């Protein structure tokens, strides 16, 4: 799998309503299970370590996109391509 070029499209697969970066995660219908699924999708390397404790720091979609971007970047830095 490749790193999603558009995180909004990837997030929309799990959100239950329209959202923007300032939308609180719960208002977008994004709960802990969907957040972990998103993380696994973005960091699809089998050996990727996903720090679930970071979930408590995520307040809105913008925070989520930043975290997912960091996961994707760390995957790229490790030379993982699919």
C-alpha positions as a Markdown table, in Angstrom:
| # | Residue | x | y | z |
|---|---|---|---|---|
| 1 | Unk | 0.0 | 0.0 | 0.0 |
| 2 | Unk | 1.2 | 3.5 | -0.7 |
| 3 | Unk | 1.0 | 6.5 | 1.6 |
| 4 | Unk | -2.3 | 8.2 | 1.1 |
| 5 | Unk | -1.7 | 11.4 | -0.8 |
| 6 | Unk | -4.9 | 12.9 | 0.6 |
| 7 | Unk | -5.5 | 12.2 | 4.2 |
| 8 | Unk | -9.0 | 13.8 | 4.0 |
| 9 | Unk | -10.1 | 11.1 | 1.7 |
| 10 | Unk | -8.6 | 8.4 | 3.9 |
| 11 | Unk | -10.2 | 9.9 | 7.0 |
| 12 | Unk | -13.6 | 10.3 | 5.3 |
| 13 | Unk | -13.8 | 6.5 | 4.9 |
| 14 | Unk | -14.1 | 6.3 | 8.7 |
| 15 | Unk | -15.9 | 9.5 | 9.5 |
| 16 | Unk | -19.7 | 9.6 | 9.7 |
| 17 | Unk | -20.2 | 13.3 | 8.9 |
| 18 | Unk | -18.4 | 16.0 | 6.9 |
| 19 | Unk | -15.5 | 17.5 | 8.6 |
| 20 | Unk | -12.7 | 20.1 | 8.4 |
| 21 | Unk | -9.5 | 20.4 | 10.4 |
| 22 | Unk | -11.2 | 22.0 | 13.4 |
| 23 | Unk | -13.9 | 19.4 | 13.7 |
| 24 | Unk | -13.6 | 17.5 | 17.0 |
| 25 | Unk | -13.0 | 13.8 | 16.5 |
| 26 | Unk | -16.1 | 12.6 | 18.2 |
| 27 | Unk | -18.3 | 15.1 | 16.2 |
| 28 | Unk | -16.8 | 13.5 | 13.1 |
| 29 | Unk | -17.8 | 10.1 | 14.3 |
| 30 | Unk | -14.1 | 9.1 | 14.8 |
| 31 | Unk | -13.6 | 7.0 | 17.9 |
| 32 | Unk | -10.6 | 5.1 | 19.2 |
| 33 | Unk | -11.1 | 2.0 | 17.0 |
| 34 | Unk | -11.4 | 4.0 | 13.8 |
| 35 | Unk | -8.4 | 6.0 | 14.8 |
| 36 | Unk | -6.3 | 2.9 | 15.2 |
| 37 | Unk | -7.6 | 1.5 | 11.9 |
| 38 | Unk | -6.5 | 4.8 | 10.2 |
| 39 | Unk | -3.1 | 4.5 | 11.8 |
| 40 | Unk | -2.7 | 0.9 | 10.6 |
| 41 | Unk | -3.8 | 2.0 | 7.1 |
| 42 | Unk | -1.3 | 4.8 | 6.9 |
| 43 | Unk | 1.5 | 2.9 | 8.6 |
| 44 | Unk | 0.8 | -0.3 | 6.8 |
| 45 | Unk | 4.3 | -1.8 | 7.5 |
| 46 | Unk | 3.8 | -5.0 | 9.5 |
| 47 | Unk | 6.7 | -3.9 | 11.8 |
| 48 | Unk | 5.4 | -0.4 | 12.4 |
| 49 | Unk | 5.0 | 0.7 | 16.0 |
| 50 | Unk | 1.9 | 2.7 | 16.6 |
| 51 | Unk | 2.0 | 4.6 | 19.9 |
| 52 | Unk | -1.7 | 4.3 | 21.0 |
| 53 | Unk | -1.0 | 6.6 | 23.9 |
| 54 | Unk | -0.8 | 9.5 | 21.4 |
| 55 | Unk | -4.6 | 9.1 | 20.9 |
| 56 | Unk | -5.3 | 11.0 | 24.1 |
| 57 | Unk | -3.6 | 14.1 | 22.6 |
| 58 | Unk | -5.8 | 14.1 | 19.5 |
| 59 | Unk | -8.6 | 16.6 | 19.8 |
| 60 | Unk | -9.7 | 17.4 | 16.3 |
| 61 | Unk | -9.2 | 16.3 | 12.7 |
| 62 | Unk | -6.2 | 18.6 | 12.3 |
| 63 | Unk | -4.4 | 16.9 | 15.2 |
| 64 | Unk | -5.3 | 13.5 | 13.6 |
| 65 | Unk | -3.9 | 14.5 | 10.2 |
| 66 | Unk | -0.7 | 15.7 | 11.8 |
| 67 | Unk | -0.3 | 12.4 | 13.7 |
| 68 | Unk | -1.1 | 10.3 | 10.6 |
| 69 | Unk | 1.4 | 12.4 | 8.6 |
| 70 | Unk | 4.1 | 11.7 | 11.2 |
| 71 | Unk | 3.3 | 7.9 | 10.9 |
| 72 | Unk | 3.5 | 8.1 | 7.1 |
| 73 | Unk | 6.8 | 10.1 | 7.2 |
| 74 | Unk | 8.4 | 7.7 | 9.6 |
| 75 | Unk | 7.4 | 4.9 | 7.3 |
| 76 | Unk | 9.0 | 6.8 | 4.3 |
| 77 | Unk | 12.2 | 7.5 | 6.3 |
| 78 | Unk | 12.6 | 3.8 | 7.0 |
| 79 | Unk | 12.5 | 3.1 | 3.2 |
| 80 | Unk | 9.3 | 1.2 | 3.3 |
| 81 | Unk | 7.5 | 1.1 | -0.1 |
| 82 | Unk | 4.7 | -1.0 | -1.3 |
